[in-house]
């Protein structure tokens, strides 16, 4: 294990010892306290993480109100009404409802005092109180001189939304750490909230090594830079900039603009793998080499006050090390739940899944009819294997795999059609 503050040069030697994923995760958690909150306008808060608990100062609704369009009535005045026994109510305009009367009302309007139910339009018909002059059409709210024929009874409370039925004053609505959804924004706006305290987005700087090429045809572009940017944004971070990793130290200056720095590539044991050595020269390496597959050449350290997560250059290994370590750190810094951000389903192992004892394996799998099957071995298949997969399983270090019939948790990749049970 690489000791804090000691330079490490693994080139040409290999990792004599790797830290456990548990120890690496403990380091991540110890260096990723949630950032200070900031206040922003509510209209810009969708997708942001609440930094405080939010309680309702008001009741919703603030008073008894109509939940549907119709006529506000006293339910007792409608008892016995039917098609063959219509009852007649006076149609009035009033804040306080007299006996044997009705008030035309729209959904959301405050209920007149004395009313306890809403009579739907289809159960009534207005009638002009002039001898021989009636109308079968439903009319707008009427004043003196019009009555209402009622063809059905309503129970007390029908169509009425009571004060505080949605939310009682003082009720806690949203908890700290919640990612604000569009409906959350709407509810807060209904309560008159204009500004809200949210966790600050972690600023992330990314250094990316140039991809190694094989032959002159089928050139290989940089997968890690665009992939890491998308992952950081998924986890609530903000990318400060993406810089090419060179042998010079100047690229590491972005650590002083960021809350966290990711270094992707040049993390292994080859003679051009200079990332860990350079980090130890400009800052410090706390650990290098993790018992994780893929992603075993990952490491952690610091430059200035910014923690650094060193990720392998192979895109598959980079992805797995990010998910298990760097992503957790970004989510914690941004006040989010640290766990992997995937839906989890239980499934049965079809064919045996083989793992290496002493190493946590991240194995891509296909999921069909409630059973999973591994896509190659943990370290094979490249980034393309993640595209073909429905998700992945994490096999603990003490296990040598999963036998057929075992029930396991599958982290399901987002988007697309999944063959979930």
Beta strands, then each sheet from edge to edge (+ up, - down):
strand 1: 37-41
strand 2: 54-55
strand 3: 65-66
strand 4: 70-73
strand 5: 87-91
strand 6: 101-105
strand 7: 117-119
strand 8: 124-128
strand 9: 146-150
strand 10: 160-161
strand 11: 172-174
strand 12: 195-199
strand 13: 203-208
strand 14: 238-244
strand 15: 260-264
strand 16: 284-288
strand 17: 292-293
strand 18: 299-303
strand 19: 306-311
strand 20: 343-349
strand 21: 353-354
strand 22: 360-368
strand 23: 371-374
strand 24: 391-395
strand 25: 401-402
strand 26: 407-412
sheet 1: 1+ 12-
sheet 2: 2+ 11-
sheet 3: 3+ 10-
sheet 4: 7+ 4- 6+ 5+ 9- 8+
sheet 5: 14+ 13+ 15+ 19+ 18- 16+
sheet 6: 17+ 22+ 23- 20- 26+ 24-
sheet 7: 21+ 25-
end
